[in-house]
Amino acid sequence: MRSLFKSLSNPFALDLRALALMRIGVGALILTDLLLRAPSFMAFMTDRGVMSREISMSVNSGWHWSLYWVNAEPLWAMSLMVIAAGFAMMLMLGIRTRLASIASFIFLASLHTRNPYLQQGGDNLLLLLTFWGCFLPWGERASIDASMVREPRTSNRYFSTVSVALVLQVMSVYFFSALLKTGVEWVRDGTGIYYALHNDQVAFGLASLWRDWHGFTGVLTQYVWWLELIGPILALSPLWFAGFRTLVVVALIAMEIGFMFNLRIGLFPFISSLSLIAILPSSVMDFLWRSGKSEKKNKPLIQMYFDKECTFCEKTCYLLRYLLGLNATIAAAQDDKHIGPILERENSWVVVDEQGVQRLRWEALVFVIQSNPRFAWLAKQMQKAGAAGDRAYNWIGDHRYGFGTLTARWMPWRKTYPRVGLTGSVFVAVLTALLLWQNLSSIKVWNPVHGIDTGVTKGYRIPAPKFFDPLYRGLRLEQYWSMFAPYPQKNDGWFITPGVLRNGKLVNVTADKLELPSAVRPESSEQFKSYRWRKYKNFLWLKRNAKHRTHYGAWVCRDWNSRHEASERLDAFNMYFIKEPTRPPGRASRVTSHRLLRYHCRDAGLLTKKPVENAIRSQGEKNLMRTLNM
């Protein structure tokens, strides 16, 4: 019995190196998301776009908030995105990591709130990872902050209420997603994957090659459901922990990679994969993160001497040693009777190798960098700078006190890396319990589960903790993991937006150039500028959102007319959705046309003359007339 307990592992203990990878990934993904949103920020983030601040406030929960509500000007929105990008870069590099984490969370939550109809599950998960990062010590490894720690912890193991919260958060995405998949497509027919791959708005790449292999997609449907349900349970097993956890992480990441090559669903697979990397066991990280102490001992010893009066110089030495993984000693030059006079005479730091050879200025920096073989290529490029390198070094030296003031604020010394205290730990523990309760309350069917009788009273539901709503919504912790649930989307189709110019010409208003609208279904990449536009237009297609269509119409007119000359100004346009539901295997689809919007840019009263319909008829667009059921 004693040996059994010795073999048990704590499934909630995390590895600091895995957390560092998550931090770097979260920063990179926030930055990528901002870059992807940038071309459409006028349309989605300002009053000149499809949703004004007033509408944004009205459609959000009373507990939601956004910095984008403060001002309506494009400059304000652009400034917020630029500042958010700066904090994301700080997060990646590990500069004032706690501050960067909190700021990144605030800016990301504000971005999501400004136009909630652009979001998907991956965006929510990225926000949650950033939120938990505010409490995690994910800057304790592979960061500039870590290089400024006098007494770093040697153990990579981390366990606290925050590690429990993160593990449960990552596993909840899959576990509750499985329980929400209650449609016959997942439970009985095994057509979940078939329908997901036949939605041509998102399907691409390899999807068309194998989506009709019904035998294979049926088996894969069952595999995905059981993996999402059983995987999290195995990942939390204290017995054979490393093996089960690694197996589950690899299997789930393989599934996410499958999404990347078959479905155009934005950053979701990358975010999900990143969350799984964060919970890798230490034994796996030991294999992946091989630059350990034994390797450092085999490297040549370097002695770096800095100016005792220059804190910036000292920090630079510590930073180089940490980032390059050097076997180096660091000391003040004035404390060595031989080195001190050299520093005073040459006005330069001094680097001494194992043979006692001394190097100064730029040459010393090149030598330090090439001491790590992985950066030898960089040292070769720097070596070419020659005298220009010394001039750059001297310029930095002349301004070292200014850099000292800057680094005192952004790279402070710490005795040990700070971690969340007792109050924070208790807060996280309570929050984790409430979030688990909230997730449980989202499940609508507890019996049967995947056709299995669980013995639970039919129709039973766990009541939601309503008292939790202010905190739950105020911190943007909403969770409802309904990916392809209760069944995959079947109402496939495409949009046609014909418009008529003031000169009478018929055009496709969603195209960048003047071209005729076509009845032929376009590729998804041609139809939508980004997956954000796909989310927004599908939001407009739903009948309950019809009131938002006129805002879109007004934006289309403003956008088109701002980009074209007076003779090419848009007069009116219609918006149609050509519905092509995905039918069960072997059955043909039936295409139907649905007019979503008729909009006139100058006078709504002129719509009674049906300008767009008349232009289509007069120009003899028979295929278009047939498709639009005119």
SULBELHU-V565895 format. One record per residue. N is the residue number from 1. PHI is phi in whole degrees, 0 to 359 (NA if undefined). Layout:
n->N phi->PHI
n->N phi->PHI
This chain:
n->1 phi->NA
n->2 phi->297
n->3 phi->293
n->4 phi->295
n->5 phi->293
n->6 phi->294
n->7 phi->275
n->8 phi->281
n->9 phi->239
n->10 phi->278
n->11 phi->288
n->12 phi->257
n->13 phi->277
n->14 phi->248
n->15 phi->254
n->16 phi->299
n->17 phi->290
n->18 phi->294
n->19 phi->295
n->20 phi->296
n->21 phi->298
n->22 phi->296
n->23 phi->299
n->24 phi->298
n->25 phi->294
n->26 phi->298
n->27 phi->300
n->28 phi->295
n->29 phi->288
n->30 phi->297
n->31 phi->296
n->32 phi->297
n->33 phi->299
n->34 phi->296
n->35 phi->294
n->36 phi->290
n->37 phi->281
n->38 phi->306
n->39 phi->299
n->40 phi->246
n->41 phi->294
n->42 phi->296
n->43 phi->287
n->44 phi->253
n->45 phi->241
n->46 phi->229
n->47 phi->291
n->48 phi->274
n->49 phi->259
n->50 phi->274
n->51 phi->216
n->52 phi->288
n->53 phi->298
n->54 phi->298
n->55 phi->293
n->56 phi->302
n->57 phi->295
n->58 phi->287
n->59 phi->271
n->60 phi->269
n->61 phi->298
n->62 phi->298
n->63 phi->264
n->64 phi->282
n->65 phi->207
n->66 phi->199
n->67 phi->294
n->68 phi->288
n->69 phi->278
n->70 phi->292
n->71 phi->215
n->72 phi->263
n->73 phi->286
n->74 phi->303
n->75 phi->300
n->76 phi->295
n->77 phi->298
n->78 phi->296
n->79 phi->298
n->80 phi->299
n->81 phi->292
n->82 phi->293
n->83 phi->297
n->84 phi->300
n->85 phi->296
n->86 phi->297
n->87 phi->292
n->88 phi->297
n->89 phi->293
n->90 phi->299
n->91 phi->296
n->92 phi->299
n->93 phi->278
n->94 phi->76
n->95 phi->258
n->96 phi->45
n->97 phi->301
n->98 phi->297
n->99 phi->298
n->100 phi->297
n->101 phi->294
n->102 phi->296
n->103 phi->296
n->104 phi->297
n->105 phi->296
n->106 phi->297
n->107 phi->291
n->108 phi->290
n->109 phi->298
n->110 phi->297
n->111 phi->297
n->112 phi->294
n->113 phi->287
n->114 phi->303
n->115 phi->219
n->116 phi->293
n->117 phi->277
n->118 phi->262
n->119 phi->273
n->120 phi->225
n->121 phi->302
n->122 phi->296
n->123 phi->298
n->124 phi->296
n->125 phi->294
n->126 phi->298
n->127 phi->296
n->128 phi->292
n->129 phi->298
n->130 phi->293
n->131 phi->298
n->132 phi->295
n->133 phi->297
n->134 phi->297
n->135 phi->252
n->136 phi->278
n->137 phi->273
n->138 phi->280
n->139 phi->257
n->140 phi->281
n->141 phi->226
n->142 phi->51
n->143 phi->211
n->144 phi->291
n->145 phi->304
n->146 phi->296
n->147 phi->288
n->148 phi->261
n->149 phi->265
n->150 phi->289
n->151 phi->235
n->152 phi->293
n->153 phi->290
n->154 phi->277
n->155 phi->281
n->156 phi->269
n->157 phi->279
n->158 phi->224
n->159 phi->222
n->160 phi->194
n->161 phi->297
n->162 phi->289
n->163 phi->294
n->164 phi->298
n->165 phi->300
n->166 phi->294
n->167 phi->298
n->168 phi->296
n->169 phi->297
n->170 phi->297
n->171 phi->286
n->172 phi->297
n->173 phi->305
n->174 phi->275
n->175 phi->298
n->176 phi->285
n->177 phi->297
n->178 phi->296
n->179 phi->294
n->180 phi->277
n->181 phi->276
n->182 phi->254
n->183 phi->292
n->184 phi->298
n->185 phi->298
n->186 phi->266
n->187 phi->276
n->188 phi->245
n->189 phi->277
n->190 phi->68
n->191 phi->251
n->192 phi->303
n->193 phi->292
n->194 phi->304
n->195 phi->292
n->196 phi->299
n->197 phi->279
n->198 phi->265
n->199 phi->276
n->200 phi->289
n->201 phi->289
n->202 phi->243
n->203 phi->289
n->204 phi->198
n->205 phi->62
n->206 phi->280
n->207 phi->304
n->208 phi->292
n->209 phi->281
n->210 phi->224
n->211 phi->291
n->212 phi->260
n->213 phi->278
n->214 phi->299
n->215 phi->297
n->216 phi->287
n->217 phi->295
n->218 phi->294
n->219 phi->295
n->220 phi->294
n->221 phi->301
n->222 phi->294
n->223 phi->299
n->224 phi->299
n->225 phi->297
n->226 phi->291
n->227 phi->297
n->228 phi->293
n->229 phi->275
n->230 phi->278
n->231 phi->307
n->232 phi->300
n->233 phi->294
n->234 phi->295
n->235 phi->294
n->236 phi->262
n->237 phi->287
n->238 phi->284
n->239 phi->269
n->240 phi->51
n->241 phi->303
n->242 phi->300
n->243 phi->294
n->244 phi->296
n->245 phi->298
n->246 phi->296
n->247 phi->300
n->248 phi->294
n->249 phi->299
n->250 phi->297
n->251 phi->296
n->252 phi->290
n->253 phi->294
n->254 phi->300
n->255 phi->296
n->256 phi->295
n->257 phi->296
n->258 phi->301
n->259 phi->299
n->260 phi->302
n->261 phi->267
n->262 phi->232
n->263 phi->230
n->264 phi->268
n->265 phi->238
n->266 phi->68
n->267 phi->273
n->268 phi->309
n->269 phi->298
n->270 phi->290
n->271 phi->295
n->272 phi->297
n->273 phi->298
n->274 phi->297
n->275 phi->297
n->276 phi->287
n->277 phi->300
n->278 phi->296
n->279 phi->253
n->280 phi->297
n->281 phi->291
n->282 phi->298
n->283 phi->298
n->284 phi->288
n->285 phi->294
n->286 phi->300
n->287 phi->286
n->288 phi->282
n->289 phi->254
n->290 phi->272
n->291 phi->279
n->292 phi->265
n->293 phi->295
n->294 phi->299
n->295 phi->292
n->296 phi->293
n->297 phi->296
n->298 phi->281
n->299 phi->280
n->300 phi->296
n->301 phi->281
n->302 phi->241
n->303 phi->247
n->304 phi->247
n->305 phi->242
n->306 phi->238
n->307 phi->287
n->308 phi->299
n->309 phi->274
n->310 phi->244
n->311 phi->294
n->312 phi->298
n->313 phi->296
n->314 phi->296
n->315 phi->296
n->316 phi->298
n->317 phi->297
n->318 phi->295
n->319 phi->294
n->320 phi->296
n->321 phi->298
n->322 phi->288
n->323 phi->293
n->324 phi->267
n->325 phi->62
n->326 phi->275
n->327 phi->269
n->328 phi->223
n->329 phi->255
n->330 phi->233
n->331 phi->209
n->332 phi->285
n->333 phi->298
n->334 phi->295
n->335 phi->276
n->336 phi->244
n->337 phi->293
n->338 phi->269
n->339 phi->277
n->340 phi->307
n->341 phi->299
n->342 phi->296
n->343 phi->298
n->344 phi->293
n->345 phi->286
n->346 phi->266
n->347 phi->52
n->348 phi->208
n->349 phi->293
n->350 phi->231
n->351 phi->240
n->352 phi->242
n->353 phi->268
n->354 phi->296
n->355 phi->274
n->356 phi->86
n->357 phi->287
n->358 phi->260
n->359 phi->230
n->360 phi->235
n->361 phi->48
n->362 phi->296
n->363 phi->301
n->364 phi->294
n->365 phi->295
n->366 phi->299
n->367 phi->296
n->368 phi->298
n->369 phi->292
n->370 phi->284
n->371 phi->291
n->372 phi->260
n->373 phi->306
n->374 phi->294
n->375 phi->248
n->376 phi->299
n->377 phi->298
n->378 phi->291
n->379 phi->299
n->380 phi->297
n->381 phi->292
n->382 phi->292
n->383 phi->298
n->384 phi->291
n->385 phi->294
n->386 phi->56
n->387 phi->297
n->388 phi->296
n->389 phi->295
n->390 phi->296
n->391 phi->296
n->392 phi->297
n->393 phi->298
n->394 phi->295
n->395 phi->296
n->396 phi->297
n->397 phi->298
n->398 phi->293
n->399 phi->249
n->400 phi->294
n->401 phi->286
n->402 phi->294
n->403 phi->294
n->404 phi->296
n->405 phi->297
n->406 phi->295
n->407 phi->289
n->408 phi->297
n->409 phi->276
n->410 phi->259
n->411 phi->224
n->412 phi->289
n->413 phi->290
n->414 phi->224
n->415 phi->289
n->416 phi->227
n->417 phi->287
n->418 phi->291
n->419 phi->230
n->420 phi->297
n->421 phi->273
n->422 phi->297
n->423 phi->299
n->424 phi->297
n->425 phi->295
n->426 phi->294
n->427 phi->300
n->428 phi->296
n->429 phi->298
n->430 phi->296
n->431 phi->298
n->432 phi->297
n->433 phi->297
n->434 phi->292
n->435 phi->292
n->436 phi->296
n->437 phi->299
n->438 phi->299
n->439 phi->296
n->440 phi->297
n->441 phi->289
n->442 phi->282
n->443 phi->280
n->444 phi->268
n->445 phi->231
n->446 phi->256
n->447 phi->205
n->448 phi->278
n->449 phi->249
n->450 phi->56
n->451 phi->82
n->452 phi->257
n->453 phi->286
n->454 phi->266
n->455 phi->84
n->456 phi->282
n->457 phi->304
n->458 phi->298
n->459 phi->86
n->460 phi->292
n->461 phi->222
n->462 phi->280
n->463 phi->294
n->464 phi->285
n->465 phi->282
n->466 phi->300
n->467 phi->297
n->468 phi->275
n->469 phi->305
n->470 phi->304
n->471 phi->287
n->472 phi->300
n->473 phi->274
n->474 phi->297
n->475 phi->268
n->476 phi->57
n->477 phi->260
n->478 phi->304
n->479 phi->220
n->480 phi->205
n->481 phi->271
n->482 phi->260
n->483 phi->295
n->484 phi->56
n->485 phi->233
n->486 phi->290
n->487 phi->206
n->488 phi->295
n->489 phi->299
n->490 phi->251
n->491 phi->278
n->492 phi->285
n->493 phi->159
n->494 phi->213
n->495 phi->255
n->496 phi->235
n->497 phi->232
n->498 phi->282
n->499 phi->224
n->500 phi->237
n->501 phi->276
n->502 phi->295
n->503 phi->274
n->504 phi->90
n->505 phi->283
n->506 phi->271
n->507 phi->220
n->508 phi->265
n->509 phi->287
n->510 phi->269
n->511 phi->273
n->512 phi->287
n->513 phi->249
n->514 phi->287
n->515 phi->211
n->516 phi->286
n->517 phi->293
n->518 phi->241
n->519 phi->276
n->520 phi->284
n->521 phi->294
n->522 phi->278
n->523 phi->296
n->524 phi->301
n->525 phi->294
n->526 phi->277
n->527 phi->279
n->528 phi->239
n->529 phi->292
n->530 phi->198
n->531 phi->290
n->532 phi->293
n->533 phi->294
n->534 phi->297
n->535 phi->298
n->536 phi->292
n->537 phi->291
n->538 phi->290
n->539 phi->296
n->540 phi->293
n->541 phi->294
n->542 phi->292
n->543 phi->300
n->544 phi->292
n->545 phi->254
n->546 phi->302
n->547 phi->295
n->548 phi->273
n->549 phi->291
n->550 phi->294
n->551 phi->295
n->552 phi->295
n->553 phi->300
n->554 phi->297
n->555 phi->293
n->556 phi->302
n->557 phi->298
n->558 phi->298
n->559 phi->294
n->560 phi->297
n->561 phi->290
n->562 phi->284
n->563 phi->254
n->564 phi->229
n->565 phi->288
n->566 phi->302
n->567 phi->289
n->568 phi->249
n->569 phi->293
n->570 phi->279
n->571 phi->262
n->572 phi->203
n->573 phi->206
n->574 phi->242
n->575 phi->236
n->576 phi->238
n->577 phi->245
n->578 phi->266
n->579 phi->277
n->580 phi->226
n->581 phi->301
n->582 phi->286
n->583 phi->268
n->584 phi->303
n->585 phi->310
n->586 phi->90
n->587 phi->247
n->588 phi->283
n->589 phi->276
n->590 phi->244
n->591 phi->270
n->592 phi->229
n->593 phi->255
n->594 phi->229
n->595 phi->278
n->596 phi->266
n->597 phi->203
n->598 phi->238
n->599 phi->222
n->600 phi->247
n->601 phi->284
n->602 phi->247
n->603 phi->215
n->604 phi->298
n->605 phi->295
n->606 phi->285
n->607 phi->293
n->608 phi->297
n->609 phi->275
n->610 phi->49
n->611 phi->298
n->612 phi->290
n->613 phi->300
n->614 phi->294
n->615 phi->294
n->616 phi->295
n->617 phi->291
n->618 phi->293
n->619 phi->265
n->620 phi->66
n->621 phi->277
n->622 phi->293
n->623 phi->298
n->624 phi->292
n->625 phi->299
n->626 phi->294
n->627 phi->294
n->628 phi->275
n->629 phi->59
n->630 phi->265
